[in-house]
């Protein structure tokens, strides 16, 4: 799926950069290459997690990736507000509640949680270098990011010798995924350049699980246990508080 959707987004960015007619900025834009390595790995883990378990469980856990840039900010001397501190507690508690499901006689880690944890780390690693790359020119940073990401995906396809099959009926959907995914990256880069507040921008970007969970409920009629539902709500509330703080 990535091998098909990625080139669509890349094509859109190439056209946008060509129309604008500005040359590449300074070397800082190359931080987008590192962001692409993290972001692409996270996207693969995210898709694998959604395939293995409930989307309503995987997406909120992955959304807590905002904790990584927040911790980075703390290490660089930023100080969270009381609301943000409360948000951290809610996120941690919500992730724990979401990750465990009860079955007759025992409690076990929900399917897909391992992949969600990998997504959390990888997406968290994406925010910091992409924020740095976007300071001079967000559109070029997005182009470097998408070019690197597309190259990584196709190198993996060639290395594994897997030819995409059965995708023709899904081409419109895959194209839409490529456009939306690229749009999200561009908007994050633009917000990073405009405001320069890594903690705020990254946390707001991590609110995407709200849409994902709602779509899973409406389109797939997905249901999880009550404790996990509570965990989803608490996790999303924590992310919102971190953002509001």
C-alpha positions in Angstrom: 0.0 0.0 0.0 2.8 2.4 0.9 4.6 1.7 -2.4 1.5 3.0 -4.2 0.4 5.9 -2.0 3.8 7.4 -1.4 4.5 8.4 -5.1 1.2 10.2 -5.3 2.1 12.6 -2.5 5.6 13.0 -3.9 4.2 14.0 -7.3 2.0 16.7 -5.6 5.0 18.1 -3.8 7.2 18.2 -6.9 4.5 20.2 -8.7 4.0 22.6 -5.8 7.8 23.3 -5.4 8.1 23.7 -9.2 5.3 26.2 -9.4 6.6 28.2 -6.5 10.1 28.3 -8.2 12.2 28.7 -5.0 15.5 26.9 -4.8 16.4 24.6 -1.8 17.3 26.4 1.5 20.3 25.6 3.7 21.5 22.2 4.9 19.1 22.1 7.9 16.5 20.8 5.5 18.3 17.5 5.3 17.1 16.8 8.9 13.9 15.7 7.0 15.8 12.6 5.9 16.1 11.4 9.5 12.5 12.4 10.0 11.5 10.2 7.0 13.3 7.2 8.4 11.4 7.5 11.7 8.1 8.5 10.0 8.1 5.7 7.5 9.0 3.1 10.1 6.2 4.4 12.2 3.7 4.2 9.4 4.6 0.6 8.6 4.2 -0.3 12.3 0.9 1.6 12.5 -0.5 -0.3 9.6 0.7 -3.6 11.0 -0.8 -2.8 14.3 -4.2 -1.9 12.9 -4.2 -5.1 10.9 -3.3 -7.2 14.0 -5.7 -5.6 16.5 -8.5 -3.1 17.1 -7.9 0.3 15.5 -9.6 1.9 18.5 -6.8 0.5 20.7 -3.8 1.0 18.4 -4.5 4.6 17.3 -4.7 6.2 20.8 -1.5 4.5 21.9 0.3 5.7 18.8 -1.1 9.2 19.4 0.9 9.5 22.6 4.0 9.9 20.4 3.7 13.6 21.3 5.3 12.7 24.6 8.6 12.3 22.9 9.0 15.9 21.7 7.5 17.1 25.0 10.2 15.2 26.9 12.8 16.6 24.4 11.5 20.1 25.3 11.8 19.4 29.0 15.4 18.2 28.5 16.1 21.5 26.8 14.7 23.6 29.7 11.0 23.9 28.9 8.6 23.7 31.9 5.2 22.2 31.5 2.1 23.8 33.0 -0.1 22.2 35.6 -2.6 21.2 32.9 0.2 19.5 30.9 1.4 17.6 34.0 -2.2 16.4 34.5 -2.3 15.5 30.8 0.8 13.4 31.1 -0.7 11.4 34.0 -4.0 10.8 32.0 -2.1 9.7 28.9 0.0 7.2 30.9 -3.0 5.8 32.7 -5.1 5.8 29.5 -2.5 3.9 27.6 -2.2 1.2 30.3 -6.0 0.8 30.4 -6.2 0.6 26.6 -3.4 -1.9 26.3 -4.9 -4.6 28.5 -8.0 -6.7 27.7 -9.7 -9.2 30.0 -10.5 -12.7 28.9 -12.1 -15.5 30.9 -9.6 -16.4 33.6 -6.8 -14.0 32.6 -5.8 -10.5 31.5 -3.5 -10.1 28.5 -1.9 -7.4 26.3 -4.4 -6.5 23.6 -3.5 -7.5 20.0 -1.6 -4.9 18.1 -0.3 -3.1 21.2 3.4 -4.1 20.5 3.1 -2.5 17.0 1.4 0.5 18.5 4.3 1.0 21.0 6.8 0.9 18.0 4.6 3.4 16.3 4.7 5.7 19.3 8.5 5.7 19.4 9.0 6.1 15.6 6.4 8.9 15.3 7.9 10.6 18.3 11.3 10.5 16.6 9.8 12.1 13.5 8.6 15.3 15.2 12.0 16.7 16.4 14.1 16.5 13.2 11.1 17.5 11.0 10.6 20.5 13.1 14.2 21.5 12.7 14.1 20.8 8.9 11.1 23.1 8.5 12.6 26.3 9.9 13.8 27.7 6.6 11.3 26.4 4.1 8.5 24.0 5.1 7.7 23.0 1.5 11.3 21.9 0.7 11.4 20.1 4.0 8.2 18.3 3.0 9.7 17.4 -0.4 12.9 16.0 1.1 10.9 14.1 3.6 8.6 12.5 1.0 11.4 11.8 -1.5 13.4 10.0 1.2 10.3 8.1 2.5 9.3 7.0 -1.0 12.9 5.8 -1.7 13.0 3.8 1.5 9.6 2.1 0.7 10.7 1.1 -2.8 14.1 -0.1 -1.6 12.3 -2.3 0.9 9.9 -3.6 -1.9 12.9 -4.4 -4.2 14.9 -6.0 -1.3 12.0 -8.2 -0.3 11.1 -8.9 -4.0 7.5 -8.3 -3.4 5.5 -7.0 -6.3 2.4 -5.0 -5.4 -0.7 -7.1 -6.4 -4.4 -6.6 -6.4 -4.2 -2.9 -5.9 -5.9 -1.7 -9.1 -9.5 -1.7 -7.6 -8.1 0.3 -4.7 -6.1 2.9 -6.6 -8.5 5.9 -5.9 -8.4 5.1 -2.2 -4.6 4.7 -2.2 -4.2 8.0 -4.1 -6.4 9.7 -1.5 -4.3 8.2 1.3 -1.2 9.6 -0.3 -2.6 13.1 -0.6 -3.9 13.2 3.0 -0.7 11.8 4.4 1.4 14.3 2.5 -1.0 17.1 3.4 -0.6 16.2 7.1 3.2 16.3 6.8 3.1 19.6 4.9 0.8 21.2 7.5 3.0 20.0 10.4 6.0 21.5 8.6 4.2 24.8 8.0 3.1 25.0 11.6 6.6 24.3 12.8 8.0 27.1 10.6 5.2 29.6 11.5 5.2 29.2 15.3 8.3 27.3 16.1 6.8 25.7 19.3 7.6 22.0 19.0 5.7 20.9 22.0 2.5 22.6 21.0 2.6 21.7 17.3 3.5 18.1 17.8 0.8 17.5 20.5 -1.9 19.1 18.3 -0.7 16.9 15.4 -1.1 13.9 17.7 -4.8 14.4 18.0 -5.4 12.5 14.8 -6.5 9.3 16.7 -9.8 11.1 17.5 -10.7 10.9 13.8 -9.3 7.4 13.4 -11.2 6.0 16.3 -14.5 7.7 15.2 -14.1 6.3 11.7 -13.4 2.8 13.1 -16.6 3.0 15.1 -18.8 4.3 12.3 -17.4 2.5 9.2 -16.2 -0.8 10.7 -18.6 -1.0 13.7 -15.5 -1.7 15.8 -16.1 -2.5 19.5 -13.7 -3.0 22.4 -14.1 -3.7 26.1 -15.5 -1.1 28.4 -12.1 -0.6 30.3 -10.4 -0.1 26.9 -13.1 2.4 25.8 -12.4 4.3 29.0 -8.7 4.1 28.3 -9.2 5.6 24.9 -11.2 8.5 26.2 -8.7 9.2 29.0 -5.8 9.0 26.6 -7.3 11.4 24.2 -8.3 13.7 27.1 -4.7 13.7 28.3 -3.4 14.6 24.8 -5.9 17.5 24.7 -4.8 18.7 28.1 -1.1 18.6 27.2 -2.0 20.7 24.1 -4.2 23.2 26.0 -1.5 23.7 28.6 
